[in-house]
C-alpha cells in the first residue's frame, strides 16, 4: 500500500498574487484563466497573466469554480496506446474510484508520448474536470490541459512534472530486485534489453540497473528495441552473436521485450534458463503464456489507476497530495536459473 498522503505546508498562491505579478487586475486574471479574454484583454497581456500563473504555480479554486459553473464530473485518462494490457488495468482502477465519486472516465490514446496530443474535444477545458496522464511527457498534455485544467501525471518525473501532482510506482526498486536476483544466481555477463523509447520510466530502469551492478564485477551491455516481439528478437540475436563473451542473462525493460529475447534464444539453439536467463517487467498475461514462464517484476496497475484517480479527486477538492511510490515485487518463475559458471 502507498504511504499516507502529505499536505504541502506552503500557502497556495491566489489570483491576487497572479494579478500583482502580472501587473493587472484580479478581474483580468479571472478573464484570462477562465478563457474569456478574447476581445476584452490584449493577447500580450493574456500571455503575461498565464506566464505569471505558471511561475507562481497558481491553480484556480476549483471547488468555488465548480459551484459557479457546474461540474461535468468527467475525467480524461490519456495513455500511450490501448494495445498494452498495463494501461487497460490502469483504466480499470481509475474508473472504479471515479464511479465511487460519481465521475465518468474518458479514455484517450495518444501514441506519441512526447508530441502534443490533439484536444479530443473542441475545448477540453469546457468538457472535463481534470486529466490523468499515464507514461506521457507532461509537455504533450499542454493542448488538452490548457492553463487551468487539473493534471495528475502517472509514471512521470516528479521533478519536472507540469501536473498538480505525480503518482509513481517504485520502478527503480523493481529493476534493483531483478538485477539482484540475477547476481545472486551467479550471472556476471548481463544484457540489458532496453526499450527504444525516450521516456522517464525507462531512464529510471537504466539508472537503477547501473546502480545495482556497481561494484559487483558484473558487466552490462545494452541493446535497444521497439516494444514489439520481433524487434526484441532481432536485437537480442544480434547482441548474443556479437564478438566477446556471450551474456548469460537478459534483463528486459518489459515483458514483450522478454518474449522476444526468449524467441531469439530458441533461434540460436540456446535453452532458457539453462543457457540463458531472462527477466521481464510488468507481469502481463504474456508472462505466464510463454514457456518457460517469465520471471518478472509485477506492477500493481489497477491500484496505480486507483491511486491516480484518488489523487485527482483530492486536487479537485483543493488539496495537493504527495503519494508515496507504490511498491512492486519480483515474481520468480521458470525463465531464470543459476548461471552456467555457477553450476560447474
Order of alpha helices (4+ residues) and beta strands (2+ residues): alpha-alpha-alpha-alpha-beta-alpha-beta-alpha-beta-alpha-beta-beta-alpha-beta-alpha-beta-alpha-beta-alpha-beta-alpha-beta-alpha-beta-alpha
